[in-house]
Amino acid sequence: MRIDVNTLPVNDIIKDISKCIDVPVNDGSGELILKIPSSIGEGYIRGASFDSGIGIITYNCKFYEDIDIHFTLNSIHPLKFIFCSQGSINHCFEDANTVNTIDSFQNIIVSSSGYNGHVLSFKKGVATHVSSLEIIRSIFSHRDNYQFQGIEEELKEVFRDQVSEKEFFYQGNYSLKSADLMEEIATKEFTGFLRSIFLEGKAFEMLVVQIAQYQDDEAEDKLPQILRKSDIEKVNYVSKRIEGDLGSNLTVEALAKEAGTNVNKLQEGFKYVYDLTVNKYIQHRKLEAAKEMLMNTDKNISEIVVAIGLNNRSYFSKIFKEKYGVSPKYFLKSGSRQDQD
């Protein structure tokens, strides 16, 4: 099945897709959402455009047939930062035969030349979660971008190329930071005005992560490239393992053995993906869970300390204050109960 998109910005892209697949668009204060009809698949496409010239569109879906979305405009196409956190997706330029596959945790930065379009291809039966930052450079350039200082020269020229004089394609290494951002975008429950500014903030945060990824990959030492897909998958497995068992005190050695890797490689992977050691990541997740329980459950502090696998309340209070700048009592669910200890 072919879907044709002939408009900009992201809000209009979603409206074009909705017409092609004959479904309504729901407007959540600027964030447009369409549900994939059961006749062709499941899931949703959602996105928003912002006055800065940046937009974000997310495809979280599984189609029952191959789907090709053709972006064809009689004008300059956006600069695209496309990231896949689940499944895979193919990209090609409309006038080219070369097809590039974006696997899970990979990204591409792509700019067509002239009015040449893009094609995104979704494979039948593959659950796919993809986000695309769409930057209309003629609008984005009106911001005070400080001459794009600190950005590698080739990418700087891509941002400055408002008339798409040159084609640009870059495919990045594996990153879970972007996957985590996509998860936050998908699951946070802000609505209305708060959802709108939350999305815009996350779009810029995603842009920072993608640019940093590019800079890292282009660094002379090329160190991140020694982490292969299998290594990153093991980091992902361990991070989910930690998340699913915050009440235990898992050791790095045990986690590495369970994931089928060694301690050094696991530590290297966590440092690359999260900029944390495994133990610091465990502490980070435990404290995040504790904060969530303080605000949203009726557990008291002592119960929460036990729930996250610690046995020393004083130590918990110390590391909590170091992370958040306030004591745990600050976040206690207001009016729901008194801390008894």
Disulfide bonds with the S-S distance in Angstrom:
none
